[in-house]
Amino acid sequence: MIIGRMGQQPMHIADANVDPQHAVLRKTAEGVYQIEDNDSTKGIFIFGMRIKRKTVKAETPILLGTFRTSVQQLLQDASSVDLSA
């Protein structure tokens, strides 16, 4: 699932600090989630550290630029999106 500001993607975020295609969220075969920075301008931060790719739990706080969210919150907003790789 692509996360960003572009309207035609599954997870649209209307925040000027989020790039049009800011990040990619995937569910792995093990049932955990992986978030990857898509070369965004403002980055992805988890526990205060900028990451390129990270395996996270559903409740882990994620900062996309200055937009605060979590995998759990993203999944609630995009419940019909298939995250299988």
LINRAPE-V785364 format. One record per residue. N is the residue number from 1. RES is the residue in three letters. SS is DSSP state (H for helix, E for strand, C for the rest). BURIAL is I if it has 24 or more other ideal C-beta (glycine too) atoms within 12 Angstrom, else O. D_CENTER is the distance of its C-alpha to the mean C-alpha in Angstrom with 1 decimal. Layout:
# LINRAPE-V785364
<<N | RES | SS | BURIAL | D_CENTER> <N | RES | SS | BURIAL | D_CENTER>>
This chain:
# LINRAPE-V785364
<<1 | MET | C | I | 8.1> <2 | ILE | E | I | 7.3> <3 | ILE | E | I | 5.3> <4 | GLY | E | I | 8.0> <5 | ARG | C | I | 11.6> <6 | MET | C | O | 13.5> <7 | GLY | C | O | 15.2> <8 | GLN | C | O | 15.8> <9 | GLN | C | O | 12.4> <10 | PRO | C | O | 11.3> <11 | MET | E | I | 8.6> <12 | HIS | E | O | 10.6> <13 | ILE | C | I | 10.2> <14 | ALA | C | O | 13.6> <15 | ASP | C | O | 13.4> <16 | ALA | C | O | 15.4> <17 | ASN | C | O | 13.4> <18 | VAL | C | I | 10.3> <19 | ASP | C | I | 11.4> <20 | PRO | C | I | 12.1> <21 | GLN | C | I | 9.8> <22 | HIS | C | I | 7.6> <23 | ALA | E | I | 5.2> <24 | VAL | E | I | 5.7> <25 | LEU | E | I | 5.1> <26 | ARG | E | I | 8.8> <27 | LYS | E | I | 11.4> <28 | THR | C | O | 14.3> <29 | ALA | C | O | 17.9> <30 | GLU | C | O | 18.3> <31 | GLY | C | O | 16.1> <32 | VAL | C | O | 13.5> <33 | TYR | E | I | 9.8> <34 | GLN | E | I | 8.6> <35 | ILE | E | I | 5.6> <36 | GLU | E | I | 7.3> <37 | ASP | E | I | 8.1> <38 | ASN | C | I | 9.8> <39 | ASP | C | O | 12.7> <40 | SER | C | I | 11.4> <41 | THR | C | O | 14.3> <42 | LYS | C | O | 13.0> <43 | GLY | C | I | 10.7> <44 | ILE | E | I | 8.3> <45 | PHE | E | I | 10.5> <46 | ILE | E | I | 11.0> <47 | PHE | C | O | 14.5> <48 | GLY | C | O | 15.5> <49 | MET | E | O | 15.0> <50 | ARG | E | O | 13.2> <51 | ILE | E | O | 11.7> <52 | LYS | C | O | 11.5> <53 | ARG | E | O | 10.4> <54 | LYS | E | I | 10.5> <55 | THR | E | O | 11.3> <56 | VAL | E | I | 10.4> <57 | LYS | C | O | 12.1> <58 | ALA | C | O | 11.0> <59 | GLU | C | O | 12.4> <60 | THR | C | I | 11.2> <61 | PRO | E | O | 10.5> <62 | ILE | E | I | 7.6> <63 | LEU | E | I | 8.7> <64 | LEU | E | I | 7.2> <65 | GLY | C | I | 10.8> <66 | THR | C | O | 12.6> <67 | PHE | E | I | 10.3> <68 | ARG | E | O | 10.2> <69 | THR | E | I | 8.2> <70 | SER | E | I | 7.7> <71 | VAL | H | I | 6.9> <72 | GLN | H | O | 10.3> <73 | GLN | H | O | 10.0> <74 | LEU | H | I | 7.3> <75 | LEU | H | I | 9.8> <76 | GLN | H | O | 12.6> <77 | ASP | H | O | 11.7> <78 | ALA | C | O | 11.4> <79 | SER | C | O | 14.0> <80 | SER | C | O | 15.7> <81 | VAL | C | O | 13.1> <82 | ASP | C | O | 14.1> <83 | LEU | C | I | 11.5> <84 | SER | E | O | 14.5> <85 | ALA | C | O | 14.8>>
